[in-house]
Amino acid sequence: MAGTLYIVSTPIGNLEDITHRALRTLREVEVIACEDTRHTRKLLNHFGIDRRTISYHEHNESERADELRAMLAAGKDVALVSDAGTPLISDPGFRIVQLAIEGGFRVLPIPGATAFVAALSASGLPSDQFLFAGFLPSRGSARRTKLDALRSIEATLIFYEAPHRIAATLRGALDVLGDRQAVVARELTKLHEEFVRGTLSQLAETFSDGSKARGEFVLMISGERAADDLKRPESTAAALAERVGQLEREGLDQKAALKKAARELVLKRDEAYRLILAQKNRRSK
């Protein structure tokens, strides 16, 4: 009989998050294909699993997929794992799944941890609709183009991001999307797990400190409609005044600060001027 390809989810940090079914599958297959054999070996050793492992990553995916397909044809069961979480979710695996399906082999998911799902469930942002967009482009212009294409989407936007790019991504999102509510989840299920909630401008300021940009990040941003629902007149005026003050402290004059803040909050300049004037009048009473 032909073999079966199992797509096995592994923990994203805490080893207790692996399922009994995943452990049984890893014990029973003939071979385990993994991104980094050394990383997966630590997991297997922890649970006393002794199975052959071979590397399967973005640099050898094409040739290795053909090899795994041949194993399936020979009747061998194969498990595909990534370094953490669910394979194919911003990880290699699409090629072998595609080949297995084309070859008529069974492809079975062994569900488990996925970082963006765990992050969304505890974020406090709307979760009835969401768009997971993986990693944004590393170059600023390409990142801005991608964010602009997502600007009108009403669902919560979810991204993975590297620690050395999180500050730039938050600033870019602020410039393109406006000052929406957002959440940064860091080091999920690990010792230093952290959720940081606030507006994009607040988060951009927080993570401008490089010492805080450590670990693996999930960035979640409220969708267009959700952001609009949060923008009641009082909160919008307060956010505008706060951002204008911040920009002035950074060296912009009042006119330039108001113009930039209005653009970030997706406000017309006249409307922004009325809001800032009303805010000053309320403070003077």
N, C-alpha and C positions, 0 to 999 in steps of 0.2 A: 504494500500500500504506500501511497505518497505520503510525505511528511507534512506536518502542520507548522505554520509560522505563527508564533505567539508574540504579541506586542505587549511587553511586560513593563508596567509602571513600577518604579523604585522610589524610595524616599527622597525628598528634596533636602533633607537635613537630619531630622530625627529618625533613627533606624526603626523605632517602634511603629512607624507609619506604613511599613510594608504589610501586605495582606498574607493570610495563610495560603490563599490560592496562588499568589505570586511565588511564594517559597516552594510550594509543591511543584509548580511548573518548572522552576529553575533546577530543581533536583531531578526531574524526569526527562528533560530534553537531552539530546546528544551533544548539542553545541550552543554556546551563548555568544551572540555577536554584540559587541559593546564599543562605545566610543573610545574608552581608555581601559585596556585590560587590567592595568595596575589599580585603577580606581575601583573597578567592579570586583576585582579579586579581594579587596578589603571587605566589601559587602558579603561576598560569598564565604570568606573565611569566618566572618563574624557569626554566620548562621550555619557553619559546618557543611557547606555545599562544595563538593568536589566535581566540577564539570569543566570540560574543555572550553576555553574562551578564544575568540579571534577578534581582531580589531575591525571596526566598521565605522568610519568617520568620513567627514566631508571630502578628504583628500584621496580616499581610496574607494569611495562609495560605488562608483561605476563598475570597477573590476570585481569588487567583493560581492556585489549584488548578484553577478553572474555565478560566482562560486557558491553562494548560499542557495541560489535557485537549483543548482545541480545537486546539492545536498538534499533539498526537498524532493527532487525527482528520484533520488536514491532511497527515499523512505525515511530520511532522518528528520526528526523534529528539531526546530530551531527556535530559540528565544532571542528576541531583539530587545536590548535595553539601552538606555542613555545613561550619562553620568548621574543624572538626577531627574526625577519626575517621569513624565510620559513621553516615550519616543515619538518623533515626528513633530512635536510641538516646539518649534524653533530648534529642532535637532534633526540629525540625519535619519533616514529610514524610508523616505518616499519611494526611492528607486526599487528597493527590494519588495516593498508591499505591492507596487505596481506590477513587477515581474511575477510575483507569486499569484496575483489575481489573474493576470493574463495566462499563466500556465495552468490555471484551474486548481491550484492548491488552496487549502483552507487557511484563512488568516483570522486569528482569534485575538481580540483584545483582552488583556488581563488588567482591569482598571485599578487605579490607585491615585497617588498624589500628583497634582498639577499646580505649579506655583501660582499662576494667574487666577485659578479658581479659588484656591485658598485665600489669596489676597482679597479678591472681590467680596468673598463671603463675610469678611470682617472689616471691610472698608467703610461702611456707612453710606456709600454712594448707591444710586439706583442700580439694581441688579436684574430687573425684569428684561432689559435689553442691554447688550454690550457688544463691543467689537474688539476682538483681540487682534492687534496688528503686529505682534512680534517685536523685533528690534527696528527702531528708526534708522535711517541712513546716518552714517558717521559724519559726512560732510554737511556743513551748515546749510548750503543752498539746497541740496537734495532733501535734507530734513525739513526745511521750510516748505518745499513743494509738497512733500507727503502730508504734512500737517494741514496745509491749505486744502488739500483734497478731502480731508476728513472733517473740515471745519463745520459743515452743515449737518453732520450726522447727529441724530438726537440721542443715540445710545451712549452709555458710558464707554469711554475709550481706554484701552488697556495696552500697555507697552512693557517690554523688558528693556532694561538699560544697564550698561556697564558703569562701574563706579567712576571711572575717569571721564565719563560723558554726561553724568546725571545733571550737573549744574548747567551745562550748555543746553541740554535738552529742555530743562525747566524754563530757561530764559527764552528759548526758541518757541516753546509752547505758549508762553505768556505773550510774546510778540504777535503770534499768528492767531491764537484762539481767544485772546483776552484773558482777564483775570478770573478764571473759573475756579470753582471748588475742585480740589484734587487731593489725592492721598498717595504717599510714597510708602511702600512696604519693603522692609529691608531684612535680609537674613531670616526668612520665614522658617519656622520650626526649629531654629538653631538657638544657641545660648543668648545671642544678642539680638533676637527678633525685636523689630520696632515698627510701629505704624506712626507716620507723621502726617497730620491732617491740617488743611488750611487752604488758602487761595494759592494760585500759582506764584503770585508775587511773594507771598510769605515763604513758600517752599524754596523758591529760587534764592531768597536771601539766606535761608537756613543752610542750604547745601552749597552755598558759595564758599563756606568753610570746608576746605579739603579734608580736614580731619574727620568730618561726619560722613564723607562719601566713601564708605567702605562696605564691602560685601556685595551681595547680589540684590538687584532692585526690581520691583514691579511698580510702575507708575500708572495710576488710574486718574482719569480726568472726566468730570461730569460732561454729559452731552449738551448740545446747544440748548434744547428745551429745558433740561434740568438746570442749566446755568441761568437761563432767563427767569425761571421760577424763583431762583434764589435772589434775583436782583430786584428786590422791592426798593422803592425810592429811597428810604432811609439808609438801607445797607449799601446801596450804590453810591450815595453821596458820601457816606463815611469811607468807603473803599477808595473813592476818587480823591478825597482830601488826604487820606493816608498816603496814597501813591504819589500825589503831587509833592507832599512834604518830603517823602523819601528821595524823589528825583532832585528836589532843590538842595537837599543835603549832599547829594552826589555832585552838585556843581551846576545844574541847569538853572536858567532864570525862570521866573514864574510862568511866562508865556510858553516857553518851550516845554516846561514840565507839564503844564496843563494839556498841551497838544499831544504829548507822548502818552500821558495817562489816559486821555480820552480815546486814543487809538487802541490802547491795550484793553480797555474796558468796552470796546465796541460802542462808543458814544459819539454823537455828532458834537462838533466843537461848541456850538451855541448851547446845546443841552448840557454839556459839561460845565460851561461857564455859569449857567443858571443854578446847577446843583452845587457848585462850589460857593457861589454867592449865598445861596440859601443855608448852606452849612455854616458859613461865617456868621450869618445873621442869628442863627439859633445859638451859637456859642456866645454871642455878645449880649444875649438876653439874660 
